[in-house]
Amino acid sequence: MASADLRDELNCSICLSLYTDPVSLRCGHNFCRSCIVSALDAQEAAGVYSCPDCREESPQHPALEKNRKLANIVERFLSSQPDMEGRIFCTYCIKSPVPAVRTCLLCEASFCEEHLPRHSKSPEHTLVGPTVTLEERKCSTHHEVLKYYCPVDGTCICVSCWVAGDHKGYDVQLLDVACEKEKKKIKTVLEELKSEREEAGRRVQNLKDHETEQRETSAALTERVSGLFTDLREKLDGLAKRIQDEITRQQDQVSLSVSDLVRQEELHKDELTKKITQLEGLCKIFDPLTFLQEDCGDISGRSCDVIGEVGDAQCLDEDVVSLLLHRKLLHFADCLIDMMEKSNILLDIGTADNNIIISEDLRSASHTATSQNRPDGPKRFTSLQVFSSRSFSSGRHYWEVDVSQAERWLIGVAGESMRRKWVGNESVIGRNNKSWALTVNDGFRARHNNVHHRLISDCPVQTVGIHLDYEAGRLSFYKLCDPIRHLHTFTASFTEPLYAAFYLFPDSSIRIMK
């Protein structure tokens, strides 16, 4: 009530609403600026102005003084009041608006908590929540209050509709009962949606965790590769120095050998010069007696000992350099094997279907229409398939398969417990929950448990790289071309030993690369 009384004091006597930009006249009365301006303008023709409240007259247009204190009081009052916009007020609270708590559809009136107890308690006075849209709560045909719900048509009806109207004899429900039933259904759906939202949130978090994990893996792999190349560069620099030192050592040996031969040849050349000089002197003696009495020594012709031929000098041994370079580069290749070491995969002829030919090196398999008449056994397939002889139950493994000789092919991995005898398509790799496969047969697909994922490749696949990370539960397929293309990755929890598995279509063959 105190709030209502204060509101009355803050109402403009002209518009009966709260002051807006309040101003004061000389007599002390307050009005909204727009209200008093309009009132004074209307009095201008009479030539005299008067206060709307006290009627004090003035021959001149009164000065309007802004009442800042009153404006602040109105502003504080409004800030302390709840938002009245859109609210329903009691019909019988005349002095000030009081929020209603119920509305009577028959009386078409709203009541506050004070006036509600005085309202009629008879059944025809239907009370609902506060509303001004009373017509929406009445039947458009009979103009009576809507009291029932017809599940058949999904509409709300009045008593007349049910008794004598279009819904006569229908199984109807009271609005409250129907509302509770529908709310119960909605709550059920709501719980399902909340559960689905939680599941979506969980998937989003899993995806974010996966992204974070992959970022960390990427960073670790980048650091690992960077370290590897740093190490390789250091080793290559060391190898280059070692090869250069070897070449320099051989060059020094060649130079030493040549220098020794040159020294020997120079000595021989000096001896020849002396002998030539001696013989030239003899040739200048004209007296026969004197000439014949001279000691000519050994005057034989060309010396038989040839010391300094180029063939006698040492040469650089290029074969030694090439062999050293080759061996060291092979050592570097061994360092790279750790990045993705190929597993030694051989085919198990004991599992091969009798219409599959296995090569002597146990790396190739080809389909044949002629039975190989191998003895049957629990491990042997009867469905054009063959397993590897080696299984994997831990670690990381990689192998490559040449499928260039097969228009249709099906390769992958399978668990040890996969059915070996033909009982239908579920005996084929990729069509059961024990195997995961990649296939080209009327399309390019990845397949597990008979669920297909269509893949796209811009050109035929010639060689497939397969990488298995058992602990991580990842099986990845790659198209080996330039550059290498990722085809598909399966994720699963592997619980048994896995074998490399191959299905041979008619007139097809595959080969495991070394």
C-alpha positions, 0 to 999 in steps of 0.5 A, spaced: 500 500 500 505 504 501 508 503 494 501 505 491 500 511 495 507 513 493 505 512 486 499 516 486 504 522 489 508 521 483 502 521 478 501 527 473 494 530 475 494 532 467 495 525 464 494 521 471 501 517 469 508 518 472 511 524 471 516 525 465 521 530 465 517 534 471 517 541 471 514 546 476 510 552 476 511 559 480 505 556 484 509 550 486 505 545 482 508 539 478 507 537 471 510 533 465 513 538 461 509 535 455 503 536 459 503 543 461 506 545 455 500 543 451 495 546 457 498 553 456 498 553 449 491 551 449 490 557 454 494 562 449 487 564 445 484 567 452 490 571 453 491 569 460 494 563 463 492 559 469 495 553 473 491 546 472 491 545 479 490 551 483 487 556 478 492 561 479 492 566 473 498 569 470 498 574 464 504 572 462 506 565 459 509 562 466 516 560 466 517 552 467 523 550 472 525 543 471 524 539 478 530 535 478 529 532 485 522 530 483 525 527 476 530 523 481 525 520 485 521 518 479 527 514 476 528 511 483 521 509 484 521 506 477 528 502 478 525 499 484 518 496 481 518 490 477 517 490 470 509 492 469 509 491 461 505 485 459 502 483 466 495 482 468 492 487 473 486 486 478 480 489 475 477 491 482 484 495 484 482 502 481 487 506 485 493 503 483 495 497 478 496 490 482 498 484 479 492 479 478 493 472 480 487 468 477 482 470 471 475 468 471 472 466 464 465 467 465 466 474 469 471 476 464 475 479 470 481 478 473 483 478 481 488 479 485 490 475 492 485 480 496 479 480 491 480 473 489 476 470 496 470 474 494 469 471 487 463 466 486 465 459 488 460 456 483 463 451 478 461 455 472 466 460 474 472 457 471 478 460 474 485 460 470 491 463 470 491 471 469 490 472 461 487 478 457 486 473 451 479 471 454 476 469 447 481 464 445 479 460 451 472 460 449 468 456 443 468 459 437 461 456 435 458 456 442 462 462 445 462 457 452 468 456 456 473 450 453 473 445 458 475 438 454 480 436 450 478 431 444 484 426 443 481 424 436 481 431 433 486 434 438 482 440 439 479 443 445 472 443 446 466 446 450 460 442 454 455 443 448 460 441 443 461 434 447 453 434 448 450 436 442 456 438 437 461 435 432 464 431 438 458 428 441 459 421 444 467 422 443 471 420 448 474 426 451 478 428 457 478 434 462 483 439 460 487 438 466 487 431 465 489 431 458 494 437 460 498 432 465 498 426 460 501 430 454 506 433 459 508 426 461 509 425 454 513 431 453 517 429 459 519 423 456 521 426 450 524 431 454 528 426 458 530 423 451 532 429 448 536 431 454 540 424 454 541 425 447 544 432 448 549 429 453 551 424 448 552 429 443 556 433 448 560 427 450 561 426 442 563 433 442 568 432 448 571 426 445 572 429 438 576 435 442 580 430 446 581 426 439 583 433 436 588 435 442 591 428 442 592 428 434 595 435 435 600 432 441 601 426 436 603 431 430 608 435 435 611 429 437 612 426 430 614 433 428 619 433 433 621 426 432 622 427 424 626 433 425 631 430 430 631 424 425 633 429 419 638 433 424 641 426 426 641 424 418 644 431 416 650 430 422 651 423 419 651 425 412 656 431 413 660 426 417 660 421 411 662 426 406 668 428 410 670 421 411 669 420 403 673 426 402 678 424 407 679 417 403 679 421 396 685 425 399 688 419 402 688 416 396 690 422 392 696 423 397 698 416 395 698 417 388 702 423 388 707 420 393 708 414 388 708 419 382 713 423 385 718 417 387 717 415 379 719 422 377 725 422 381 727 415 379 726 417 371 730 424 373 736 420 375 736 415 369 735 421 365 741 424 367 745 418 366 743 418 359 745 425 358 752 423 360 752 417 356 750 421 350 755 427 351 761 422 351 758 418 345 758 425 342 765 426 343 767 420 340 764 422 334 768 428 333 775 424 333 777 424 326 783 419 327 781 412 327 787 410 331 785 414 337 778 413 336 779 406 337 783 406 343 778 410 347 774 406 352 767 407 350 764 403 355 757 400 354 755 403 348 749 399 347 743 402 345 736 403 349 736 401 356 731 395 357 729 398 364 723 402 363 721 405 370 716 411 369 711 409 365 704 412 367 701 405 368 706 403 373 703 409 378 698 408 383 690 410 381 684 412 385 680 406 387 673 409 385 671 402 387 673 403 394 670 409 395 663 407 392 663 401 396 664 405 402 659 410 400 654 404 399 655 401 406 654 407 410 648 409 406 645 402 407 646 404 415 642 410 414 637 406 411 637 402 417 636 408 421 629 410 417 626 403 418 624 404 425 619 410 422 615 404 419 618 397 419 615 392 414 613 386 417 615 380 414 608 377 412 608 370 408 601 366 406 599 360 410 598 355 405 594 351 410 589 356 410 588 357 403 582 355 399 583 349 394 581 354 388 587 359 390 594 358 388 600 360 393 607 361 390 613 358 392 615 364 396 609 364 399 608 371 397 603 371 391 596 368 391 592 367 385 585 364 383 584 358 379 578 354 377 582 348 378 582 345 385 589 344 388 586 338 392 589 340 399 587 336 405 581 339 409 582 341 416 579 346 421 584 352 419 582 351 411 578 356 408 572 354 403 571 361 401 576 363 396 580 366 402 587 365 405 590 368 411 598 370 413 602 365 417 603 370 422 599 373 427 599 380 431 597 381 438 601 387 440 605 392 437 605 396 430 606 393 424 606 395 416 606 391 410 604 392 402 600 389 397 600 389 390 593 389 387 595 391 380 593 384 377 586 384 380 580 388 377 577 386 383 580 385 390 579 384 397 584 385 403 584 386 410 585 383 417 581 378 421 581 375 428 583 368 429 576 366 431 573 368 424 569 362 421 573 358 416 567 354 412 562 357 408 556 359 411 554 365 407 557 372 406 558 372 413 564 368 412 567 373 407 572 378 411 569 385 412 562 382 412 562 380 420 565 383 426 571 379 426 574 382 420 576 389 417 577 390 410 578 394 404 575 392 397 574 394 390 568 390 387 562 394 384 565 400 387 571 402 392 569 401 399 571 400 406 567 394 410 566 392 417 561 387 420 557 388 413 557 396 414 560 399 408 563 406 407 564 408 400 571 411 398 573 416 393 580 415 389 582 419 383 585 413 379 586 406 380 589 403 386 596 399 384 599 398 391 596 398 398 600 400 404 596 397 411 598 399 418 596 396 424 597 399 431 594 393 435 594 397 442 591 403 439 586 400 436 587 403 429 587 399 422 589 404 416 590 403 409 594 407 404 594 408 397 602 408 395 603 413 390 606 420 389 604 423 394 602 417 399 594 418 400 590 416 406 584 411 404 581 409 410 582 408 418 578 403 422 578 404 430 576 398 434 578 394 441 582 388 438 581 382 443 584 377 439 590 375 435 589 378 428 592 375 421 593 379 414 587 376 410 586 376 403 580 374 398 581 372 391 576 374 386 576 369 379 581 371 375 585 375 380 591 375 384 595 379 389 602 379 392 605 381 398 611 386 397 618 385 400 
